[in-house]
Amino acid sequence: MRETYQLVSIKDGKQDTEDILLILKKIAAGSIKNDLKLLNYYHEVPVSYPAKIDKIDGDCVEMTIQQAQSAVLGLQKQTLLRSAAFPSGLGVHCFVEYVNVKNCFAVLGRFAYASIRAERRGAVRVNVDGLYPVSYTAEEQELSGHLQDISLTGVGMKSRQPVPAGLAESGSLRLNLQNCALALPAEYVKTVNKDDQQVHAFTIVPDQQADKLIAQYVYSRQVEIIRDLKDQSL
């Protein structure tokens, strides 16, 4: 989840926390409209539902939350808060001090302002379930691995192969998705280390047929992921 946000300091840590708690107290009292939502990313899918503040005790906030949200809080132990009351378009990051998934109840604490980078994505991205071979060819060089995630505008490839020296930024990406072979114009963006392998990121430009196929896959994966969350909350 750390990749989805960046902590931001407006004054200092202590004062920022006090200011955040003051805003939450005003929301709880009804002097500010309650547009509060919790936001998590589960397998890259945004899970975001309204929350109701029940009580604020010191620097901890007790909330009634939605069932799927409570399940992901139980797994990730942290969340992001969104409200128009927070300054400069920022969100708030906090940790889950306690969660009762069955009763949809959570206690949140350790608040800090955050810039939510994932909200800048141009398209919904989902983690892929299963092994889908993918390769990127640029001039005479090739980079191969398996699909990590996909959206209508980009692909993440997990691989133990390092980036070849002098790899051209523009090339072609080949993969099979839902039993269809796709060849997509692509550009290499960056590589990040993740666990014991590398994830290579590419932007893609799908044609009409590929766009439809990818959109169908992304939607079906979203449904699977949310269903999995709901099953875990039962």
Secondary structure, 3 states (H helix, E strand, C coil): CHHHEEECCCCCHHHHHHHHHHHHHHHHHCCCCCCCEEEEEECCEEEEEECEEEEEECCEEEEECCHHHHHHHHHHCEEEEECCCCHHHCEEEEEEEEEECCCCEEEEEEEEEEEEHHHHCCCCCEECCCCCEEEEEECCEEEEEEEEEECCCEEEEEECCCCCCCCCCEEEEEEEECCEEEEEEEEEEEEEEECCEEEEEEEECCCHHHHHHHHHHHHHHHHHHHHHHHHHHC
